[in-house]
Amino acid sequence: MRSWLRAVIEIAFIIFLFYSNLLMGEFVRSRGAAKSLGDAVADIFTGANFAIALVSACIGYVGFEFLRRRL
């Protein structure tokens, strides 16, 4: 149970980092145009982005667990 909880927390944190990076990119890309936070959030929360974030987070978790046990 404890290892599953740790996995969920680590995967959720990686997804958080993914979305925060996307959000920063939306504001950099708009270059000061009148884009609100709501517009940027609507642009980044899509099904495709969530699938990419979930797959990347799982791969990242497996990679870090491998390194954790190896070192």
C-alpha positions in Angstrom: 0.0 0.0 0.0 2.7 2.4 0.9 4.7 1.9 -2.3 1.5 2.5 -4.4 0.8 5.7 -2.5 4.4 6.8 -3.1 4.1 6.0 -6.8 0.9 8.0 -7.2 2.4 11.0 -5.4 5.5 10.9 -7.6 3.6 10.5 -10.8 1.2 13.3 -9.8 4.2 15.6 -9.1 5.7 14.8 -12.5 2.3 15.6 -14.1 2.2 18.9 -12.2 5.7 19.8 -13.5 4.6 19.0 -17.0 1.5 21.2 -16.8 3.4 24.1 -15.1 5.9 23.9 -17.9 3.2 24.0 -20.6 1.5 27.0 -18.8 4.8 29.0 -18.7 5.3 28.1 -22.4 1.8 29.5 -23.3 2.6 32.8 -21.8 6.0 33.0 -23.4 4.5 32.1 -26.7 1.8 34.8 -26.5 4.6 37.4 -25.9 2.5 39.7 -23.8 -0.6 39.5 -25.9 -3.9 39.9 -24.0 -4.1 36.3 -23.0 -5.7 35.6 -19.7 -4.9 32.8 -17.3 -8.2 31.1 -18.2 -7.4 31.1 -21.9 -4.0 29.6 -21.3 -5.4 26.9 -19.0 -8.1 26.1 -21.6 -5.3 25.7 -24.2 -3.2 23.3 -22.2 -5.8 21.0 -20.5 -6.6 18.7 -23.4 -6.9 15.0 -23.7 -3.8 14.7 -25.8 -1.7 16.7 -23.3 -3.0 14.6 -20.4 -2.1 11.4 -22.2 1.4 12.6 -22.9 1.8 13.8 -19.3 0.6 10.4 -17.9 2.8 8.3 -20.2 5.8 10.6 -19.5 5.2 10.5 -15.8 5.0 6.7 -15.7 8.2 6.4 -17.7 9.9 9.0 -15.4 8.7 7.1 -12.3 10.1 3.8 -13.6 13.4 5.4 -14.6 13.8 7.1 -11.2 12.9 3.9 -9.3 15.5 2.0 -11.4 18.1 4.5 -10.5 17.0 4.6 -6.8 17.5 0.9 -6.5 20.6 0.8 -8.6 22.5 3.4 -6.6 
